[in-house]
Amino acid sequence: MARIVVLGAGIGGVPMAYEMKETVGNAHEVVVISDSPTFHFVPSNPWVPPKWRKPEDLKIELAPVMAKKGINFIQKAAIKVDPANNKIDLADGSSVEYDYLIIATGPRLAFDEVPGLGPHGGHTSSVCHVDHAALAAEDWAKFMADPGPIVVGAVQGASCFGPAYEYLMILETELRKRKIRDKVPMTFVTSEPYIGHLGLGGVGDTKGLLESALRDKTIKWITNAKVDRIEAGMMYVTEVDEDGNEKKKHEVPFKHSMMLPAFTGVDAVRHSGAEGLTNPRGFVIVDQHQRNPTYKNIYSVGVCIALPPVEKTPVPTGTPKTGYMIESMVTATAHNIRDELAGKQPSDIPSLSALCLADLGDTGVAFLAVPQIPPRNTTWSNHGKWVHLAKIGFEKYFMRKIKNGISEPFYERMILKFLGVVRLK
């Protein structure tokens, strides 16, 4: 019996554990290690500050579900991955040995890379974690008592831009509902070279759709923006030209701000000291089968893997790892470990396709990219109120899958296949 350990219990880790257990059954042991007792549905975090959702609405207790699925759940923090000895050291001094390790930790939020950034000692909010979103809700409540300028966006090195657009437009919708939009100037500050780039070089007409949405709501923007520092109520930004040379300095005042940070790998992985495991930013290096080339019994899925930028941009931007893209990594990994256990070589390759719903308050933008990283076989984007409603439906559907311990129901697979979206190449 092999022990297959999944490190992390988020959007990648929990479906990974479910699909791995479904694939190998009781012939092998599946273990999940997480520092949190709950799963958090991260895509709904932007709805927490204006109280469209409560933090507890987005959490699911993992131990009961894991027990029902026959998965060993260890709720402890990992402090070091030790590939040389095939083990993970935990914060309480214990360790967990593995035959196969799947790293699905998600990222470390690199607030420290910009002075004044972030909710812990900084001057901006975050929706990267449900607990950060809860703090943002407190800041939003104070803002509503004394409204003023809002600044939302993503700093240099960021790779996940969608939640910034969502948060911006959700707040704009809330302000209109409260009849105080006229009191609140709004500015979008982003490292993207243009609105709608999304770290992907744009998908379909996302440039036109999102620019139109911002113009329609009288929201100003600064692109090619490098945030130099943030002080209480003031953001200092350098805008650069197409060659990366300084174009203009901006001092942007705010009463409320949410800026997405750049990511790195988590400390337990990036400080492992294992040469060949990660790149300089601490992201796990994987081949086309999601397997680390140096340590053949280590796989990785989700935001913690190393992917090169889609293209060089004047201000550094990363490549996002979106939901369906991660699910394709999960399926490929489960199949490849199954094959290795049977004495075969890994052969499955994830499609890395993107199917995304971005809620814009009372409307939304949807896009499909097959694969997510260009050149693409399929590129499509659209907008309308239906996207807002679809995002709500998807939240309920995905949470139900997690509660029931299901990775990909048959009917989901058939519907997406009909649309030309599959998990494996």
GIWO-V738595 format. One record per backbone hydrogen bond with DSSP energy under -0.5 kcal/mol. NH is the residue of the N-H (numbers start at 1). CO is the residue of the C=O. Records with the same first field share a line. If there is no record, write none. Layout:
NH->CO + CO
//
This chain:
4->2 + 29
5->3 + 100
6->31
7->5 + 102
8->6 + 33
10->104
13->104
14->10
16->12
17->13
18->14
19->15
20->16
21->17
22->18
23->19
24->20
25->21
27->24
28->25
29->2
31->4
32->72
33->6
34->74
39->60
41->58
42->40
44->41
45->42
47->44
48->45
49->45
51->48
52->47
53->47
57->54
58->54 + 55
59->56
60->39
62->37
63->37
65->61
66->62
67->63
68->64
69->65
70->66 + 67
71->66
72->30
73->71
74->32 + 72
75->73
76->34 + 74
79->89
80->89
81->268
82->80 + 87
83->81
85->82
86->83
87->82
88->96
89->80
90->94
91->77
93->90
96->88
98->86
99->3
100->3
101->297
102->5
103->101 + 299
104->7 + 102
108->264
110->108 + 262
111->109
113->110
114->111
115->228
117->114
121->119
123->116
124->118
125->257
133->129
134->130
135->131
136->132
137->133
138->134
139->135
140->136
141->137
142->138
143->139
144->140
145->141 + 142
146->142 + 143
150->185
151->256
152->187
153->258
154->189
155->260
157->316
158->155
161->159
164->161
165->161
166->162
167->163
168->164
169->165
170->166
171->167
172->168
173->169
174->170
175->171
176->172
177->173
178->174
179->176
180->175
181->175
183->180
184->181
185->183
187->150
188->220
189->152 + 187
190->188 + 222
191->154
197->194
200->197
202->197
206->203
209->205
210->206
211->207
212->208
213->209
214->210
215->211
216->212
217->213
218->215
219->214
220->186 + 218
222->188
224->192
225->190
226->238
227->225
228->226 + 236
229->236
230->115
231->234
234->231
235->252
236->229
237->235 + 250
238->226
239->237 + 248
240->224
241->245
244->241
247->239
248->239
250->237
252->235 + 250
253->251
254->233
255->149
256->149
258->151
259->125
260->153
263->157
264->108
265->281
269->266
270->266
271->267
272->269
275->273
277->274
278->274
279->283
282->279
284->304
285->277
287->291
290->287
292->298
296->294
298->295
299->101
300->290
301->103
305->302
306->284
307->305
310->199
318->158
320->318
322->320
326->322
327->323
328->324
329->325
330->326
331->327
332->328
333->329
334->330
335->331
336->332
337->333
338->334
339->335
340->336
341->337
342->338
343->340
344->339
350->288
351->423
354->369
356->367
358->365
359->357
360->363
362->360
365->358
366->382
367->356
368->380
369->354
370->378
372->352
374->372
377->370
378->370
380->368
382->366
384->364
387->384
388->384
389->385
390->386
391->387
392->388
393->389
394->390
395->391
396->392
397->393
398->394
399->395
400->396
401->397
402->398
403->399
404->400
405->401 + 402
406->401
413->409
414->410
415->411
416->412
417->413
418->414
419->415
420->417
421->416
422->420
425->349
//
